Amino acid sequence: ADNPRRRLVQRLKEASTMKSSSSSSVDPRPHIVVVTCHSLPWNGSGLSTLHVIDKLSHTTLPNGPAVMHFYTAGQAQKVPGNARGSYTFPGLDEKLKHAAAVQHIFVYETKHCKLAKGIGKAYMQHAFARKTSEARSIALEGTSSSSGSHEIGRGRWMDGRSWHVGSKAPLRSLRSGRPLVIDWSRREVYWTYAKLPDRDIVFYRSTGQPMKETTTIYYSLAQRISLNEEAVCPGYDLRRLEGPGLSDREAREALKSRRHACFLASNSVLKRRHYNMDAIVRHAVFRLLGSALGEPCKGSGFIYPPNPSAVLCPGHHLTASQCMATSKFVLAMENQQERGWFSEKVFLALLARTVPIHFGAPDLGDYINPKRFILCTVSDEKIAQLRKTHVKRLEQISIPGSKTKFPADADVIQFAAELLGSDLAECIQKVKEVNNDDEKYIAMLKEPVFLNGGKIADSWVDATPAARAFENVLKLLESPLYESTNAAQKKG
């Protein structure tokens, strides 16, 4: 079946088997060598990086698209091209000997740091072979660089990326042939954001707090999940939501098919070792909303029969839209409140033609049509209070008035509902209004999902902002891929 993952892998395979179209000894096309570690390359994180590289290759590279070379180190597995996992790179020199412009890219993932160090050392040695010049530092002074005019915006987000703060991690030129070092950070614990000064770029799922001492490029979790191996189910494809909203007839038919007011799919109340305390917000809303509507919300994955509110849903979380379609509203709520933090949850609800109630990204309206969902937010002060009660990776929760550090889930939900009730009152009131007015509900279903009239071209969905940010970094670091462009800018 067609899905985002297979489409991207097919394009990458084609890029890795491109033949030279030039009869001369010099191949004018850019060549990009991507080395990834362990199981990273063809799962969500690795493919997310390759998605951005692929977009760059087909849009902004001089003489592009690029010829791609893929190597996986540390694990023997098939990848596009002729490489297998190892600490060596067979045939690479022969493939590149006629290339006019080459950029090596090494992709880490923070959870594989120990393995990555060994792979990184081997790869660095290979890429620097027969290279004698040192990688020079590039200053971030003013609003220009040696490779053209770029507004830096130190310490703040601009054009999909944030330059690192501080001087401990100087930018190093790529002109000498050194690899560009990329990381895909999965460290989402809100009080331990990583310092990764040895990386040039970190791709991250939030804009709330950039990585320290490096350059961060935003790539949403909703995109990454669409490229996961488990997401081969064709249903989770954001392209299906492109275009105008439902027609009046479709919206009214959808309303008629609703059997319940609200629904929440969650694999637990709170995975105490794996979730941040923010995740309890969804269950507080579940309780408060059911009470406000006079009808308990339905749930799956955390409550079971004979509980009258329990619904048994087939499959896994990426097929939950089958159950979501039975309810007017779906609680599409994340494990954490942070800018830019949204996953598949809100889009599964949209694919089910329901109205999502979202908690997670306070700025979700910058990415999709704010008239197509209902947003719940909690003040920073209340979030801070929640987070003081629980440390991720520990079982203990210290709620006020409790005589135990291992309170029952029901007690934790009651504490959260009481603490957050005033903050959540506005969004719950909005749900009540829409629930009690069929025309308002139908009007929401008729709204397009995406901004700009429902179009996804040149948006975050197709990685355009991330690719532009990536291009900006490559130019600033004097990548050979833009060497001719940089020279022309200087000459001009």
Secondary structure, 3 states (H helix, E strand, C coil): CCCHHHHHHHHHHHHHCCCCCCCCCCEEEEEEEEEEECCCCCCHHHHHHHHHHHHHHHHCCCCCCCEEEEEEECCCCCCCCCCCCCCCCCCHHHHHCCEEEEEEEEEEEHHHHHHHHHHHHHHHHHHCCCCCCCCCEECCCCCEECCEECCCCECCEECCEEECCCCCCCEECCCCCCCEEEEECCCCCCCCCCECCCCCEEEECCCCCCCECCEEEECCHHHHHHCCHHHHCCCCCHHHHCCCCCCHHHHHHHHHCCCEEEEEECCCCCCCCCCCHHHHHHHHHHHHHHHHHCCCCEEECCCCCCCCCECCCCCCHHHCHHHHCCEEEEEEECCCCCCCCCCHHHHHHHHCCCEEEEECCCCHHHCECHHHCEECCCCHHHHHHHHHCECCCCCCECCCCCCCCCCCHHHHHHHHHHHHHHHHHHHHHHHHHHHCCHHHHHHHHCCCCEHHHHCCCCCHHHCHHHHHHHHHHHHHCCCHHHHHHHHHHHHC
